[in-house]
Amino acid sequence: MRLFSKVGSGLIVTISLLALMAHRAEARDGASVLAIGPEVSALLKLSTEAYHRLKSYQHTASYAVDLKTEEGQKHEERRFLLALDRPNRFCYKCVTLPAGAAVSDGTTFINFRGGDVNQFTKQSAPADYKGINIVDDVLFEPLGTYLVALMLQGDPLADKDVRSAMVHAKLKATVTENGVKWRVIEVPFGQEGPTEIYIGLQDHLIGKTVMKMDAQGLRVTETLESIRTDKPVESAVFKFSPPEGAREVEHIVPPQRPDTVR
């Protein structure tokens, strides 16, 4: 599931609250039963096919938050790693601080939740990547990274909140940045905070996402860097040890969906 984590400083917590309000409004409108527009649907299909056929994948995501306050402009940045080596080696983690991780070395799968939870589960790795329930069990912060993880499993709409938002998504004009052409999907989460998803015109891979909430002076930019496809992934990427003090449990309480938060 993709939610903004409340791990970290006040700026990240502020974004968490704004995002939850937007997600709750979207979840209540029943949009999940409606159809996604044909242009958006076709582009999602192309992108999903591009990811799903990959045998291995890796990127680092720069997740930058800029917020205008009475005290001036504030900026924070985190970095995340996503990697897959089929059939069942997988890694998603925040590399800036111990906020969370989901890592399978092909034998053991560790799911760690940081912050106030500070718990982890350890179990046998599933036979393949699709056996990891990333929708209900894994907590993602960056939207672009989450969408890539879903597409690598073959279904970006497996999450009901993503599907609900995509119903109202629209395809914007193609843009060129740094010599690369991008097709842009604008996805509204709630009444405010539309997120633009940049998908490469040639390779159909996600390159970045930009979320703006102008009324709150907020901009969140996730840039996917060092993208490697169908190339060897170092074994060290799939090694993870929970931080000192984390407690092993049988089940971590699932992350609350926005429509259940009170």
N, C-alpha and C positions, 0 to 999 in steps of 0.2 A: 504494500500500500504506500502511496505517496502522500506524506504529510510534512509540514514544516516541523522540525524538532524544536522542543523548548530547551534544548541543551545549549548553554553558551550565554552570551551577554544579553543585555536588555534589548539591543537592536534586533537580534534574532527572535527574541520573545515577542517583540512588537509585530514583526512580520507574521509570526505564528498566529496571533490573534486576528490580524486583518485577513489572513488567508482562510482561517476557519470560518469567519463570518461569511465570506464570499462562497465557500464551499457549501455551507449549510443552506444558503438561499438557493443554490443550484440543485441540491439534493431533494428539496421539498417540491420542486415543480413537476416531478413525474416525467421528465424529459427522456428517461431511459427507454420508454416504450415507443418513442418516435424514431423516424429514420434519419440517418446521417446524410447530408447532401452528397450528390453523386461525385462532384469534383473532389471534395475532401475525402470521401470514401475511396476513390480511385487512387489518390496520392498515398493514403495510408496503406493501401494494399501493395503498391509498388515498394514502399519503404519496408514494409513487413517482409515481403519476399526477399528483398536485398539482405536483410539481417538474418532471416531464418535459414538461408542456405549457407551461411558462413560456418565454417568448422571451428574457427577461433576468432576472438575479438577482444580488443582492449582499448580503453581510453582513460584519460584523466580529465576531470571536469573542474573548471574554475568557477566557483559560485560566488559572485560579487553582489553585495547589497549596498545600495546607496540610499540614504534617507535624509531629507531636509528637515531640520528641527529648528527650534528657536535659538539653539546654541550654535547653529551652523550646520554645514554638511557633514554627515557621518558616513564612514565607509568601513565595511567588514568584508572579509573574503575567506572562504574555506575551499579545500580541495578534496575531491572524491575520486576513487578509483573503481572502475568497473572492468571485469575481465571474465572471459569464458573460454574454456578449452573443452570442446565436446569429447566424450558424452556428458561428464558430470563434474568437471572442475570449474568452480565459479567463485568470484570474489566481488563483493560490493562493500566498500568501507570508506569512512571519512578518514583521510590521512592527516588532517590538521590537528584533530583532537579525538579522544576516545568517545565519540558520540554514538557510534553503532557500527555493526559489521555483520555480514552474512557470508561465510566462507566455507567452501567445500574443497578439500584437497583430493577428492576422488574416493576417499575412504571414510572420512569423518566430516560431518557438517556441523559447524558452530554458528549459532545465531545469537548475537550479542546486542543488547539494548543498554545504552549508556544513560547518563544523566541521573535523575532520581531513581530510576528503575535499577540500573547497574546489575543486571542479571544476564545469564546466558544459558542456552541449552546446547547439549552435545549429543549427537546421534549418528547412526550410520548414514553415510551419504546415499542419496537415492541413485537408482541405476542411470538416470539421465537428468539433464538440467530441468526439464519440465516437471520433474518430481519435486522441485522446490517450490513451495507455495509463496511466491513473492508478493501476491496480492494481499493475503491475510496475515502472513507471518513476518514479513520483512518490512522495516520502516525506512522509506526513502525520503530524502529531503529534495534533491534536485529533480525537477519534472522531466527534463530532457533525458537524464540518466535512467529514470524510471521507465520512460517510454521505450528507450533502447532495450532495457531488460525485458520488457513485455514483448517487444517485437522479436527478440532473440528466441523467445518461447513460442512465437507464432501467432500471438493474439494481443494487440495493443488495447483492445476493448474488453479484456477480461475483468478489468476493474470497473465497477458500475459508475463510479464518480467520473472516470475518464470518458466512458461512453456517454454519460449524461451531458458532459460539457461539449463533446464533439458534435452532438446534435445541433448545437447553435454555432458551430465553427464555420468560418468562411475562408475561402482561398483568396489571398491578396495578390497584387501584381508581383511578378518575378523581379527580384532585385539583384544587383551585382555588387559584391563587396570583395575587395582585394583580388579582383580578377576571377572570382568564383560566382556563378549564378545560383541563386537560391529561390526555391518556391516557398512561400510563407503561408502558413495556416494560422489564423488568428482565432484563439479559443477563449471564449468568455467564461470565467469561473465566477458565477454570481452576477451581481449587478455592476461590479467594478472589477478592475484588475485584469483586463484581457492579457493573455499570454501569446506571444508570437513564436511559432516553432519554425525554424529555418531548416529546410530539407534540400540537400544538394540536387541540382537539376540533372547532373550526370550520374552520380552514384546512388542517389536516393537515400543517403544517410543523413541523420540529424547532425547539424553543426553547432547550433546554439538555440537558446530560448531567451526571450526577453519579456518580463512581466512589468507592467507599469500601473501604478495607482496614483494618478496625477493629483487627485484631491489630497492625498496623504503625503505627497512629495516622495514617493517610493519608487525605486527601480531595482529590479533583480535581474541580473544577467548571468546566465550559465553558458560557458563556452567549453565545448568539447575539444580537447587538445590531444596531441600525440596518438591519434587514432591509428590502430594497427588491425588489419583484417587478414585472416588466413595466414598469419605468421606465428611462429613459435612463441609461446608465453612462458616466461621463466617460472620454474616450479616455486620459487620463493614468493611469487605473487599469491599463491594459494595457501600460504602458511599464516596462521593467525593464532595468537594466544590472548585470551581475555586479560584486561588489565588487572593489576593487583587490587584485591578488595571486591571484585565482581563475584557474585554468588551463582553457583550452578543450580538450576531448578529443572523440574520436569517439564513445566510449561510456563512460558512468559505470557502475561496477560496481553491479549491481542491489542494493537493500537486502536484507539477509538476512532470510528468513522465520524466525519463532521456532522452527520445527521443524528448521531447519538450523543454528541457532546452537549452538556447543559451548563 
